[in-house]
Amino acid sequence: MSDHLDVKKEGDLVDDIPSPCVRNCCLDNAEICLGCFRSLTEILLWNRATQIQKRAILAQSLSRKNSREAALKGF
């Protein structure tokens, strides 16, 4: 097995998807990081998450980022 792969659970092969953390951590009132747009729960889950969960977290954080940028353009 390749060094960059890890087996988290039986039958759950997980690539080493890097954390989206940009080291600009600041949570808003909804506990969303203004640097990576993950929720506090997602940040805490990251190191235990499966590849599927990580991809879902990344999709959700991108959605949050796009929504926040769109809202800021309205000002």
N, C-alpha and C positions, 0 to 999 in steps of 0.2 A: 504494500500500500504506500502511496506517496506521502511524504512528510507534511504536505500542506492540507491533507485531509484528516478528518477526525471522525470517529464513530461516537455520537452522543448517546444513542439508544440502539437497540437491536434493529437493524434494517434502516436506520436513519443516517445516511451518509451526508456529512456536512462539509461544504467548502469553507475555507477560511475567508469569509467576506469581511473586509476591514470595517471597523467602526466609522460611522460618518462624523464622529466628533471632530470639531475644528478648534477645540480648546478655547472657545469663547462662550463659556457656560454662564448663562444668566436665565433664570426661570421667570416667566411672566405669571400673572395671577392664575392662569389655568394650568400651571406647572408644565409649560412647554418651553423647552430650551430655545433661546433666541439665536443660538449659534447653529445648531443642527436640526432644530424643529422636531425633535423627538419629545415625547412625554417623559416625565420622570419615571413612570412605570416601564416604558420601553427602554430607557437608559439602563435601568437596573436589571432588566431581563436580558440585555444584549449578549452577555458572555455565556448564557445558558440556552440561548435561542437556537432553533434549528435553521437551516438554510431557508426554508419556506417562511418561517417567522421573520427572519432578518429581511427578506425581500418585501414582506408585507409592511414591516416597520419603515423601510426605506421609501416605499410607495406612499405611505401615510405621511411621512415627514415631508416629502416633496409636495404633496397636496397642501399641507399646512403652509409651507413656504410660499407656494404660488398664491394661496388665498391671502396671506398677509401682505405680499407685495402688491396684489391687486387692490386691496383695501387702502394701502398707503398711497397708491396712485390717485385715489379718489379725493385725497385731501388737497 
